[in-house]
Amino acid sequence: MENNRIVCADCKFVREDAGMNEKDWIAYECANRKSEYHRALLNVSTDGDMLDFITWTGCPCGERSEK
């Protein structure tokens, strides 16, 4: 079976989490209820650092965004 993993940065289920935003930082979360990452912040490192870009590698439940 082919691996259809879509990286989080390209996934249509990524949305802003306004409740977690800070002054100069926008938080992005996974909105896909089927994903193991559901409600996880996607631009936070494993050390808890706030990142400017979404760096997560994605999951098999992702779908490509039409941006």
N, C-alpha and C positions, 0 to 999 in steps of 0.2 A: 504494500500500500504506500502511496506517495505521501510525503509529509507536506501538508499545506499550511505550515506555520506562517502567519502574517506578523511581522514585527509590530509592536504596539504603536510606534510612530506613524504607521501606515493604516491603522485599524479604524474602522468607522465607529467603534464603540468607545473611543476616547472622548472624554468630556471634561470641561473645567469643573473643579470642585471649589466653588467660590468661598465656601466656609473655611477652607484651609489656606487660601491665598494670604500672602503677606505683602507688605508695602511694595516691594519691587520684584515679587515672585508670584507667578501664576501656577497653581497646583492642578495637575491633570490626573484623572482617575479612570479606571476601567468600569464601564457601565454594562458590561455583558454578564448577565446573570448565570450563563452557562460556563463562564471562565473561572479557573482557579484563582485568577487575579481580581475577581469582582470587588469593586470598591477600594482596590489598592491604589496608592499614589504612584504613578508611573514615571515621575521625574524626581524620584528620591533614590539615592544610592543605598546599597546594603548597609552602609555605615550611618545612614540617616541624613546625609548631606543633601540640601536642596539643589537640584541641577536645573540649568536653563533649558535643557532639551530632554525629551523622552528617550531613554536609553534601553528600556526593557526589551527582551528578545521576542516576546509574544507567546502565544499559546495556540493549540490546534483549533480553538473556537473562534479565532479572529476572522474578520471579513475585511477585505480591502476597502478603504475609503475612496469615494469618488471625487475627492478634493482636486 
